[in-house]
Amino acid sequence: MQIRCANSADLNTLVILDKISNITNWSLNDYQNSFNNKQHFIYILEEHGKISACIVFSVVCDEAEILQLWVENNSKRKGLGIYILNYTLIELRKKHMILRVFLEVRDGNESAINLYKKAGFLEVGRRHKYYNIDAWQFDALIMQKEFLGF
Ligand SMILES: CC(C)(COP(=O)(O)OP(=O)(O)OC[C@H]1O[C@@H](n2cnc3c(N)ncnc32)[C@H](O)[C@@H]1OP(=O)(O)O)[C@@H](O)C(=O)NCCC(=O)NCCS
């Protein structure tokens, strides 16, 4: 198992895996925009040469935001989500000198909310009816992790 930065040749595969693994999936355009943005980072977790998970985050000054995170369907609940998330948090703290990390998650997405709580995130706000999925509206929870004492 290894974690590396995505390269341009990975982007089409990321779109395919994201689409089947994640309700709030990104388009190729979304991945390309992040890939071309110097403040964005795309990390992928590979097992035996196959992509199993992906995380996208941005860094601005001493703050970071997690923009996307998914684990491929057949690899869920095997610890890969917490592994790539914790790897990213350590990189943010040690390499980028980040003090706090934000993210938005759909209300009701218990697997992701539990994962983020396990990694030390706390709910700090809510955006009402932020997500529109199949004509349903969902709030977005805003979660934050402070690195004090990390
Ligand atoms: C959220 C997601 C990334 C978790 O990845 P994962 O590899 O399956 O999670 P892990 O095996 O590392 O589990 C870590 C913790 O997450 C939580 N968790 C993961 N799956 C869960 C589930 N189905 N139900 C409840 N809690 C869950 C648990 O707290 C778990 O800790 P535990 O095993 O001690 O109970 C994965 O379910 C996913 O890709 N979901 C779709 C995309 C998505 O919603 N991304 C979030 C965008 S904000």
The ligand as an SDF file (V2000), in Angstrom:
LIG
                    3D

 48 50  0  0  0  0  0  0  0  0999 V2000
  -16.5440    7.7440    4.3030 C   0  0  0  0  0  0  0  0  0  0  0  0
  -15.5620    6.7300    3.7180 C   0  0  0  0  0  0  0  0  0  0  0  0
  -14.4150    7.4980    3.0370 C   0  0  0  0  0  0  0  0  0  0  0  0
  -14.9940    5.8760    4.8560 C   0  0  0  0  0  0  0  0  0  0  0  0
  -13.9410    5.0660    4.3480 O   0  0  0  0  0  0  0  0  0  0  0  0
  -13.6570    3.5900    4.9050 P   0  0  0  0  0  0  0  0  0  0  0  0
  -12.3410    3.1580    4.3880 O   0  0  0  0  0  0  0  0  0  0  0  0
  -14.8130    2.7100    4.6110 O   0  0  0  0  0  0  0  0  0  0  0  0
  -13.5870    3.8430    6.4850 O   0  0  0  0  0  0  0  0  0  0  0  0
  -12.6590    3.0830    7.5490 P   0  0  0  0  0  0  0  0  0  0  0  0
  -12.7170    1.6110    7.3020 O   0  0  0  0  0  0  0  0  0  0  0  0
  -11.3000    3.7130    7.5480 O   0  0  0  0  0  0  0  0  0  0  0  0
  -13.4150    3.3950    8.9010 O   0  0  0  0  0  0  0  0  0  0  0  0
  -12.9680    4.4150    9.8040 C   0  0  0  0  0  0  0  0  0  0  0  0
  -14.1360    4.8780   10.6420 C   0  0  0  0  0  0  0  0  0  0  0  0
  -15.1240    5.5030    9.8160 O   0  0  0  0  0  0  0  0  0  0  0  0
  -16.4400    5.2240   10.3260 C   0  0  0  0  0  0  0  0  0  0  0  0
  -17.1850    4.4330    9.3330 N   0  0  0  0  0  0  0  0  0  0  0  0
  -16.7340    3.9870    8.1470 C   0  0  0  0  0  0  0  0  0  0  0  0
  -17.7140    3.3410    7.4850 N   0  0  0  0  0  0  0  0  0  0  0  0
  -18.8150    3.3960    8.2670 C   0  0  0  0  0  0  0  0  0  0  0  0
  -20.1490    2.9250    8.1270 C   0  0  0  0  0  0  0  0  0  0  0  0
  -20.5400    2.2510    7.0210 N   0  0  0  0  0  0  0  0  0  0  0  0
  -21.0280    3.1680    9.1220 N   0  0  0  0  0  0  0  0  0  0  0  0
  -20.6540    3.8640   10.2130 C   0  0  0  0  0  0  0  0  0  0  0  0
  -19.3960    4.3280   10.4240 N   0  0  0  0  0  0  0  0  0  0  0  0
  -18.4700    4.0970    9.4480 C   0  0  0  0  0  0  0  0  0  0  0  0
  -16.2260    4.4470   11.6010 C   0  0  0  0  0  0  0  0  0  0  0  0
  -16.1190    5.3700   12.6610 O   0  0  0  0  0  0  0  0  0  0  0  0
  -14.8920    3.7840   11.3350 C   0  0  0  0  0  0  0  0  0  0  0  0
  -14.2230    3.4520   12.5210 O   0  0  0  0  0  0  0  0  0  0  0  0
  -14.4520    1.9740   13.1710 P   0  0  0  0  0  0  0  0  0  0  0  0
  -14.0490    1.0050   12.1190 O   0  0  0  0  0  0  0  0  0  0  0  0
  -13.5630    1.9950   14.3660 O   0  0  0  0  0  0  0  0  0  0  0  0
  -15.9190    1.8790   13.4880 O   0  0  0  0  0  0  0  0  0  0  0  0
  -16.2570    5.7850    2.7030 C   0  0  0  0  0  0  0  0  0  0  0  0
  -17.4170    5.2290    3.2990 O   0  0  0  0  0  0  0  0  0  0  0  0
  -16.6750    6.4700    1.4170 C   0  0  0  0  0  0  0  0  0  0  0  0
  -15.9210    6.4880    0.4420 O   0  0  0  0  0  0  0  0  0  0  0  0
  -17.9160    7.0070    1.3790 N   0  0  0  0  0  0  0  0  0  0  0  0
  -18.4410    7.6550    0.1520 C   0  0  0  0  0  0  0  0  0  0  0  0
  -17.7510    8.9660   -0.1040 C   0  0  0  0  0  0  0  0  0  0  0  0
  -18.0240    9.9650    1.0000 C   0  0  0  0  0  0  0  0  0  0  0  0
  -19.1010   10.0400    1.5470 O   0  0  0  0  0  0  0  0  0  0  0  0
  -16.9800   10.7660    1.2850 N   0  0  0  0  0  0  0  0  0  0  0  0
  -17.0580   11.8210    2.2500 C   0  0  0  0  0  0  0  0  0  0  0  0
  -17.1500   13.1320    1.5460 C   0  0  0  0  0  0  0  0  0  0  0  0
  -17.2950   14.4730    2.7250 S   0  0  0  0  0  0  0  0  0  0  0  0
  1  2  1  0
  2  3  1  0
  2  4  1  0
  2 36  1  0
  4  5  1  0
  5  6  1  0
  6  7  2  0
  6  8  1  0
  6  9  1  0
  9 10  1  0
 10 11  2  0
 10 12  1  0
 10 13  1  0
 13 14  1  0
 14 15  1  0
 15 16  1  0
 15 30  1  0
 16 17  1  0
 17 18  1  0
 17 28  1  0
 18 19  1  0
 18 27  1  0
 19 20  2  0
 20 21  1  0
 21 22  1  0
 21 27  2  0
 22 23  1  0
 22 24  2  0
 24 25  1  0
 25 26  2  0
 26 27  1  0
 28 29  1  0
 28 30  1  0
 30 31  1  0
 31 32  1  0
 32 33  2  0
 32 34  1  0
 32 35  1  0
 36 37  1  0
 36 38  1  0
 38 39  2  0
 38 40  1  0
 40 41  1  0
 41 42  1  0
 42 43  1  0
 43 44  2  0
 43 45  1  0
 45 46  1  0
 46 47  1  0
 47 48  1  0
M  END
$$$$
